[in-house]
Amino acid sequence: MVLGLSVHAFTLLHTAISLVAIGAGLLFFIALSRGRWLGTTNAVFLVFTILTSVTGFLFPPKPIGPPHIFGAVSLVLLAVALYALYGAKLGGPWRRVYLATALIAQWLNMVVLVVQSYQKIPALHALAPTGAEPAVLVSQAVVLVAVAAAAWMTLRRPA
């Protein structure tokens, strides 16, 4: 049991939270690359990305591994992003700091999405049963290129 839910139910909740975070992040960064700031979408992205990392730590104890490291790194990035957005109000260099930290947090979410997709979706798992096959590496490369393109399109804009 986790927070009064079965592990299965909690996993579904965590997955739903993660998908909302990823979807909101995608919408926000696509709009931002076109010069539009979607404040509510950004807030949903931040809240659900924080919830994704926090709920990831609530699963039954396992040895510390990549999920824990990703969660901790994401929370540190998000703390900096929150300060840049709300504390420094995106003034001066803080706009770029916000964008960089938020984009890296989005990228971490998407890396986990790819890994989990290959582990949990039968058709993808058949392509890459160990998770180290070329299909996974190509998928991760596509995600990295997409996030790098979003970074370039948003960070190149003047403040």
C-alpha positions, 0 to 999 in steps of 0.5 A: 500500500502507498498512500492508502492505494494498492501498489498497482493503483498508485502506479496508475496514479503516478503514470497519469501524473507523469503523462499530464506533466509531459503533455503540459510540458510539450504544449508549453514549450511548443507554444514558447518556441512560437513566442507565446507564454502559456502561464496556466500550462506552464504552472500545470507542467511545473506542479505535475513534474514536481508531483511526478518526482515526489510520487516516484520516491513513494514506491516501496523501497528498492536500492537507490538507482536511476529512478531515484537519481532522476527524481532528485536531479529533477527536483533540484532543477525544478527548485531553481526553475521555481526561484527563477520564475517566481523569485527572480521573476525571469529578470536578467539571466534568470529567464534563460536559467528558467528555460534551461532548467525547465527544459532539462526537467522535461527531458528527464520526464521524456527519458523515463517515458521512453524507458517505461514504454519499452518496458511496459508496452508489449509491442515495444518490449518485443523490440527491445527486451533488455532496454539496451537495443538500438530501438531504445537508443534511437528513441532516446536520440530522437527525444534528445534532438527534439528537446535540444531543438526546443531549447535552441528555439526558446533560448535564442529569443531575446529576453 
